[in-house]
Each structure stands twice: as structure tokens, then as C-alpha cells.
Amino acid sequence: MRNLSKSTWIKIASTLGIVIIGFLIMSSLGSTEKHSKKHEIPPEVRLVETESVIFGDLTLEIEGNGVVQSQRTLNYVSEATGVSLFAKNDLKDGTFVRKGETIIEVDSREVENTLFTLRSEFMNGLAAVLPDIKIEDVDAYNRWYNYFINLDIHKTTPELPEILSSQEKIKLSGRGVFSKYYAVKNQEILLSKYKIVAPFSGYLKSQGIIEGSFISKGQQLFYLSDARNVEIAVPLLVDEINLIDFSKVPSVKIYVDKNEEEVLQGKIYRKETILNKNSQTLNVYVTFYNNKLNPYFLPGNYVSLIINGKRLYDVARIPRYVVDNEQNVFTMEDGKLGKQKVDVVTIQGNVAIIKHTVPDNMKIVTTILQRPLIGMNIKSSNETLELKEEIPVIEDGGQLSQAD
């Protein structure tokens, strides 16, 4: 070491100095780069969709469905015996008949002749007793005489005049007037069974009866279903029943899923009071009038309904999925994610209805967040205005200008 020259020591010292200075410079540059990179990374901002909560009054709507059925279905069994003289369209299944139209008529000539005989006997008995009544009571005679002269063997026998004295009753009974009168009335009832007229418009359900075939008493003829006056049994949960105001007749909108443009209006006039133990539902019966016999609303069709429920005041509608099991929702407050508890009145389909227990115009986050952190930075994508990018262009004069 002592033999090294002075110039050698100078070279060694210079080399060590250069190494040390280079190390210090590299360390300084590395620190500067880290510091620069640290400032270049902005805080993460999650882009979300939001919705403002708006409070007001609304009428609840309860959805349901059911099968249309006739309010009136009559089962006709023959009370007459004889040959069929007329049968509408041979009583084929699906035949439509209008109110007042003859459906079937059975040969009634024998019954009708018997009726004429009985009416004749009744008139003879009454004619025989009139002279006796005239002798004792002129007023009674006038009443019964006017009744007698209005009788017609070919017309329905009218009700008997009022009897005002015991002597009048004795004389009429002695001549058998009462028994003859009721024999006539019974025969008139029997004759009415030989011709069936539609009491309302509807469709027939029958195996068919051909004209000229023999009809026997007790034979099943057909079913007649009213196609205009119809109803729907709608099963509803107890919670849904409690959302309906039955203090007035609830109105209902009836439609078909395949064609929502076809809509009829109905009302609820009755409901069951016994809970179905299997489904835990109660039936409410929606009645409506299918005046035009729209095929979508004929008996047997499956339809959907919207029932007008109770009127709620100062409430808001929000998406159901944004409310968690503890009735909390995520909110945006000053660009940060927050959480707010809400008071849910009811759930209707995909909508939750909440009370006014939160601030007005509160913004709820409608985006489903993965790993949400309360306080993290968020930005609304659907409530932010996008600025149009300005691109410099060169005009013919060679100067720069801004694009419109």
C-alpha cells in the first residue's frame, strides 16, 4: 500500500467518487419517478346509474288472473213427452241463441186440446153460478159477469176476482168453480213445458237432438250459458286483499296477455270468506258485461286483471331489487356511496312502495354493485351531461378555428 504512487491514489479516489455520485443520482431519479407516478394515479370513481325518489299520492294496483265463467248457466231437463217439432240447429254443441228465441218445441196438440176442454168446463161452471149470485148480491154478480165475458178459450185464463163475502164463496165452491179453475191453470203450466224459449242470450252445450226425435220426460236436453254476463274468480293472498278498499265497489281492468289492446271494465261485487287451506288465498269475484261477445272474453278464456286498490298518500315507487333484506338502499351523497334505511309499505311486482321517511329527491343507486364500500367515490352515468368534444379544423384561409 505504501508503494502506491500518488497518481494511483488519485485514480482510486476519483473512481469511488464517480460511483457514489452515480448511486446518489439514480436514487434521486427513482424517488422522483415514484413521486411522479403517485400523483398520476387519480382516485377510482365507480360509474353507476341513479334514480331520484319522488313522493306523491298513488292508487295501488293488485294484479291477478283467472278463467272467465258465465254468471248464469241453466240445466234444461225435459218436463214434456212427445215428438220434437223444432230444435234450433239440432241443439248442436256451441249453438248461439238470442233472448226470446225458441230453442226446442215438442208436439203439444194433445195437451192443448185437453186445456181447451178444461177451460170450457170452467166457463160452464161459472155460467151456471152467475144467476144464483145475481139474486143475492148485484155487486158480486157484476164483478163475476165482467170476468166471465172476458174469458177466451184460446187465451190464458186470468186470475179470479176477489171474493168479498162468505155467501159468494159458498156458491162458487158448490158449483166446483175453484177446482175447475186450478185444473185449467195446471194444464196451462204443463203446456208451457212443451216450448222452451231462451231467457237470455247464450251458448248451448248439448249432445244434440234431431227434429222428429221422441222426447221423454226427464231427458237431459241442454245447458244454456249466459255469454254476456260473465265473471272471474280471482285468487288473492290475504295481504293483497287488505290492499283493496271494499267500502266502495272496486273497479277492475280486464285484458288478455296476447292482446293488451282488448280491454274490458269490471267490478268486484262479492268475495269469499273461507280461506283456501292449500293455497292460502281468498277468491274475489269480478263481474263484467261482454256486450259485443268478444271472443277473448267468452267463458273458458284465461285473462289477466288489474284491481284498483287503496289510495296511498305521500309515498314513492322504487325498484324492488334495490331494497335489501334489512330494507336498506344504496344512495349517492355528494359523489360518495351511502346507505339509507327505508320504510316499505308494500311490494307490487317489481316495485317497492316506500313511506316518506327519507329526504326529498334522495338519489338511490340502481346499479347492482360488486363489493360496495360505503364512502367510495361514485358518479351518476344517467344524470351527467356529456360535453361535445371540440376538434380544431383548418379553414381555407389557413387559420385554426373551432368546429361547431
C-alpha positions in Angstrom: 0.0 0.0 0.0 2.8 2.4 0.8 4.5 1.6 -2.5 1.4 3.0 -4.5 2.2 6.2 -6.2 0.3 9.4 -5.6 -1.3 9.3 -9.1 -2.7 5.8 -8.4 -4.4 7.0 -5.2 -5.9 9.9 -7.1 -7.4 7.5 -9.7 -8.9 5.2 -7.0 -10.5 8.2 -5.2 -11.9 9.5 -8.5 -13.4 6.1 -9.3 -15.0 5.8 -5.9 -16.4 9.4 -6.2 -17.9 8.7 -9.6 -19.6 5.5 -8.2 -21.0 7.3 -5.2 -22.2 10.3 -7.3 -23.9 7.9 -9.8 -25.6 6.0 -6.9 -26.9 9.2 -5.5 -28.2 10.4 -8.9 -30.0 7.0 -9.5 -31.6 7.1 -6.1 -32.8 10.6 -6.6 -34.3 9.8 -10.1 -36.0 6.7 -8.6 -37.6 8.7 -5.8 -38.7 11.4 -8.3 -40.3 8.7 -10.6 -42.2 7.1 -7.7 -43.4 10.5 -6.6 -44.5 11.3 -10.2 -46.3 8.1 -10.6 -48.1 8.6 -7.3 -49.6 11.8 -8.5 -50.5 10.5 -11.9 -53.0 7.8 -10.5 -56.3 9.6 -9.8 -58.7 8.2 -7.1 -61.0 5.4 -8.5 -64.6 6.6 -9.4 -67.3 4.0 -9.9 -69.8 4.8 -12.7 -73.4 4.0 -11.5 -76.9 4.7 -12.5 -79.1 6.6 -10.1 -82.8 7.5 -9.7 -84.3 10.3 -7.8 -87.0 9.4 -5.2 -90.2 11.4 -5.9 -93.1 11.3 -3.4 -96.7 11.8 -4.1 -100.2 10.1 -4.0 -101.0 6.9 -5.9 -103.7 4.2 -6.1 -102.5 0.7 -5.5 -102.9 -1.8 -8.3 -103.3 -5.5 -7.5 -102.6 -7.9 -10.3 -104.5 -11.2 -10.7 -105.8 -13.7 -13.3 -108.5 -16.3 -13.7 -110.8 -18.1 -16.1 -113.9 -16.4 -17.4 -117.1 -18.2 -16.5 -120.8 -17.5 -17.0 -122.8 -15.9 -14.2 -125.8 -17.9 -15.3 -125.8 -21.5 -16.5 -129.2 -23.3 -16.7 -129.6 -27.1 -17.0 -132.7 -28.0 -19.0 -134.3 -31.3 -18.5 -137.5 -32.2 -20.4 -140.8 -32.0 -18.4 -142.8 -32.9 -21.5 -143.2 -36.1 -23.6 -143.7 -36.2 -27.3 -142.1 -35.7 -30.7 -139.7 -32.8 -31.3 -141.2 -30.4 -33.8 -138.4 -27.9 -33.8 -134.8 -27.9 -32.4 -132.5 -24.9 -33.0 -129.6 -26.2 -35.1 -130.5 -29.7 -33.9 -129.2 -28.4 -30.5 -125.6 -28.9 -31.5 -122.9 -28.0 -29.0 -121.9 -24.4 -29.3 -125.1 -23.1 -30.9 -125.8 -19.5 -30.1 -129.4 -18.4 -29.2 -130.7 -15.0 -28.5 -133.1 -14.0 -25.7 -136.7 -14.8 -26.6 -135.8 -17.2 -29.3 -137.4 -20.7 -29.4 -134.8 -23.4 -28.6 -136.9 -26.5 -28.8 -140.6 -27.3 -29.2 -142.4 -30.6 -28.6 -145.7 -31.6 -30.2 -148.3 -30.3 -27.7 -151.6 -30.8 -29.6 -152.9 -33.4 -27.2 -152.1 -31.3 -24.2 -153.5 -28.2 -25.8 -156.8 -29.9 -26.6 -157.1 -31.1 -23.0 -156.6 -27.5 -21.9 -159.4 -26.3 -24.2 -161.7 -28.9 -22.6 -160.8 -27.8 -19.1 -161.3 -24.1 -20.0 -164.8 -25.0 -21.4 -165.7 -26.8 -18.2 -164.6 -23.9 -16.1 -166.6 -21.5 -18.2 -169.7 -23.7 -17.9 -169.4 -23.9 -14.2 -169.1 -20.2 -13.8 -172.0 -19.5 -16.1 -174.2 -21.8 -14.0 -173.5 -20.0 -10.8 -174.0 -16.4 -12.1 -177.8 -16.4 -11.8 -177.6 -17.5 -8.1 -175.1 -14.7 -7.3 -177.3 -12.1 -9.1 -180.3 -12.9 -6.9 -178.4 -12.2 -3.6 -175.7 -9.7 -4.5 -175.8 -7.4 -7.5 -172.3 -6.0 -6.9 -170.8 -9.5 -6.8 -172.7 -10.5 -9.9 -171.3 -7.5 -11.8 -167.7 -8.4 -10.8 -168.1 -12.1 -11.9 -170.1 -11.3 -15.0 -167.4 -8.9 -16.3 -164.8 -11.6 -15.5 -166.8 -14.2 -17.4 -167.4 -12.2 -20.6 -163.6 -11.5 -20.8 -162.7 -15.2 -20.8 -161.4 -16.7 -24.1 -160.9 -20.4 -24.6 -157.8 -19.7 -26.7 -156.1 -17.3 -24.2 -154.5 -17.7 -20.8 -157.1 -17.7 -18.0 -156.9 -14.6 -15.8 -156.8 -14.6 -12.0 -160.1 -14.9 -10.2 -161.8 -11.8 -8.9 -161.5 -11.0 -5.2 -164.2 -12.8 -3.1 -165.8 -10.3 -0.6 -168.4 -12.5 1.2 -168.9 -16.0 2.6 -172.1 -16.5 0.6 -170.2 -15.7 -2.6 -167.6 -18.3 -1.7 -170.2 -21.0 -0.8 -172.0 -20.6 -4.1 -168.7 -20.8 -6.2 -167.5 -23.8 -4.2 -170.8 -25.6 -4.6 -170.5 -25.4 -8.4 -166.9 -26.6 -8.4 -165.6 -23.3 -9.9 -162.4 -23.3 -7.9 -161.4 -26.9 -8.7 -162.1 -26.3 -12.4 -160.1 -23.0 -12.4 -157.0 -24.7 -10.9 -157.3 -27.6 -13.2 -157.1 -25.1 -16.1 -154.0 -23.4 -14.5 -152.2 -26.7 -14.1 -152.8 -27.6 -17.7 -151.5 -24.2 -18.8 -148.3 -24.8 -16.8 -147.9 -28.2 -18.5 -148.5 -26.8 -21.9 -145.7 -24.2 -21.3 -143.2 -27.1 -20.8 -143.6 -28.1 -24.5 -141.9 -25.0 -25.8 -138.6 -23.7 -24.4 -137.7 -20.1 -25.1 -134.2 -18.6 -24.2 -134.5 -16.5 -21.1 -131.2 -14.8 -22.1 -128.7 -14.8 -24.9 -126.1 -17.6 -24.7 -124.5 -20.7 -26.0 -125.8 -24.3 -25.9 -123.9 -27.3 -24.6 -125.7 -30.4 -25.7 -125.3 -33.8 -27.3 -127.8 -32.7 -29.9 -131.5 -33.6 -30.6 -132.7 -34.0 -34.2 -136.1 -32.7 -35.2 -138.7 -35.5 -35.2 -137.0 -37.5 -32.5 -139.0 -38.6 -29.5 -138.6 -36.6 -26.2 -139.4 -38.3 -22.9 -140.0 -36.7 -19.5 -136.8 -36.4 -17.5 -134.5 -36.5 -20.6 -131.4 -34.2 -20.5 -131.8 -31.6 -23.2 -129.0 -29.0 -22.9 -127.1 -26.4 -20.9 -127.6 -22.7 -21.6 -124.7 -20.4 -20.5 -125.0 -16.7 -20.5 -122.2 -15.4 -22.7 -122.6 -11.7 -21.9 -123.0 -11.6 -18.1 -119.8 -13.2 -17.0 -117.5 -13.3 -14.0 -114.0 -14.4 -13.0 -112.9 -16.0 -9.7 -109.6 -14.4 -8.8 -107.5 -16.0 -6.0 -105.6 -13.4 -3.9 -103.4 -13.6 -0.9 -104.7 -12.1 2.4 -102.0 -9.3 2.1 -103.4 -8.4 -1.3 -107.0 -8.5 -0.1 -106.0 -6.0 2.6 -104.8 -3.6 -0.1 -108.3 -3.3 -1.6 -110.9 -0.8 -0.3 -114.2 -2.6 -0.1 -116.1 0.4 1.3 -116.9 1.1 -2.3 -117.2 -1.2 -5.3 -113.6 -1.8 -6.5 -113.2 -1.3 -10.3 -111.2 -3.8 -12.4 -109.4 -3.7 -15.8 -109.6 -7.0 -17.6 -107.3 -7.8 -20.5 -105.7 -10.6 -22.4 -101.9 -11.0 -22.3 -101.8 -11.9 -26.1 -103.6 -8.7 -27.0 -103.4 -5.9 -24.3 -105.4 -3.6 -26.6 -108.5 -5.6 -25.9 -109.7 -4.3 -22.5 -113.0 -4.5 -20.7 -114.0 -2.9 -17.4 -115.5 -4.9 -14.4 -116.2 -4.6 -10.7 -115.9 -6.7 -7.6 -119.3 -7.4 -6.1 -118.6 -10.3 -3.8 -115.7 -12.2 -2.2 -115.3 -15.5 -0.3 -114.9 -15.6 3.5 -113.3 -19.0 3.8 -109.5 -19.2 3.2 -108.3 -22.0 0.9 -106.0 -24.0 3.2 -103.8 -25.3 0.4 -103.1 -22.0 -1.4 -103.8 -19.7 1.5 -105.9 -17.5 -0.8 -109.4 -16.0 -1.0 -111.4 -15.7 -4.1 -112.8 -12.3 -5.2 -115.4 -12.4 -8.0 -115.0 -9.9 -10.8 -118.2 -9.4 -12.8 -118.4 -7.7 -16.2 -120.5 -7.5 -19.3 -119.2 -8.8 -22.6 -121.8 -7.0 -24.7 -120.2 -7.5 -28.1 -119.4 -11.2 -27.4 -115.7 -10.5 -27.8 -114.1 -14.0 -28.3 -111.2 -13.1 -25.9 -113.7 -12.8 -23.0 -116.0 -15.7 -23.6 -116.4 -18.3 -20.9 -113.4 -20.6 -20.7 -110.8 -18.0 -21.6 -107.9 -17.2 -19.3 -107.5 -13.5 -18.7 -105.4 -11.1 -16.6 -106.7 -8.3 -14.3 -105.6 -5.1 -12.6 -107.7 -4.3 -9.5 -107.8 -0.7 -8.2 -106.7 -0.8 -4.6 -106.5 1.7 -1.7 -105.3 5.3 -2.2 -101.9 5.9 -0.6 -100.7 9.4 0.2 -97.1 10.8 0.3 -95.4 7.6 -0.9 -92.8 6.8 -3.6 -92.2 3.9 -6.0 -88.7 2.5 -6.3 -87.3 -0.7 -8.0 -87.8 -3.7 -5.7 -84.4 -5.1 -6.3 -82.6 -2.1 -4.8 -84.0 -2.9 -1.3 -82.1 -5.5 0.7 -83.4 -7.9 3.3 -83.0 -5.2 6.0 -84.9 -2.6 4.0 -81.8 -0.6 3.1 -80.9 1.1 -0.2 -77.6 2.5 -1.5 -77.6 6.2 -2.2 -75.3 8.8 -3.8 -74.5 11.7 -1.4 -72.0 14.3 -2.6 -70.4 11.9 -5.1 -70.0 9.2 -2.5 -71.8 5.9 -1.8 -74.1 5.9 1.2 -76.8 3.7 2.7 -80.3 4.7 3.8 -83.0 2.7 5.6 -86.5 2.9 4.0 -89.9 2.0 5.3 -91.6 -0.3 2.7 -95.4 -0.1 2.7 -95.9 -3.0 0.2 -94.3 -4.8 -2.7 -96.1 -4.9 -6.0 -94.5 -6.9 -8.7 -91.1 -5.4 -9.4 -91.9 -2.2 -7.5 -91.5 -1.4 -3.8 -93.6 1.4 -2.4 -92.0 3.3 0.5 -93.1 5.9 3.0 -91.8 9.5 3.2 -89.2 8.8 5.9 -86.2 9.7 3.7 -85.1 13.2 2.3 -86.9 14.6 -0.7 -85.2 13.9 -4.1 -82.8 11.4 -2.5 -80.8 9.7 -5.2 -80.7 5.9 -5.0 -78.2 3.8 -6.8 -80.0 1.4 -9.2 -76.8 -0.3 -10.4 -76.0 -3.7 -8.7 -72.6 -3.1 -7.2 -69.9 -5.7 -6.7 -68.1 -5.3 -3.3 -69.7 -1.9 -2.5 -67.8 0.2 0.1 -69.6 3.0 1.9 -67.9 6.3 1.2 -66.3 5.2 -2.1 -66.4 7.7 -5.0 -69.2 7.2 -7.4 -70.6 9.1 -10.4 -74.0 9.0 -12.0 -74.0 8.0 -15.6 -77.6 8.8 -16.5 -77.7 12.2 -14.8 -74.4 13.6 -16.2 -74.4 15.8 -19.3 -71.9 14.8 -21.9 -69.9 17.7 -23.4 -69.3 17.5 -27.2 -65.6 17.2 -28.0 -64.2 20.3 -29.8 -61.8 19.4 -32.7 -59.7 22.1 -34.3 -60.0 22.4 -38.1 -58.2 24.5 -40.7 -60.3 26.8 -42.8 -59.5 27.8 -46.3 -57.5 30.9 -45.0 -55.1 28.6 -43.3 -56.0 29.7 -39.7 -57.2 27.5 -37.0 -60.8 27.6 -35.8 -63.1 25.5 -33.6 -65.6 23.1 -35.0 -69.3 23.9 -34.5 
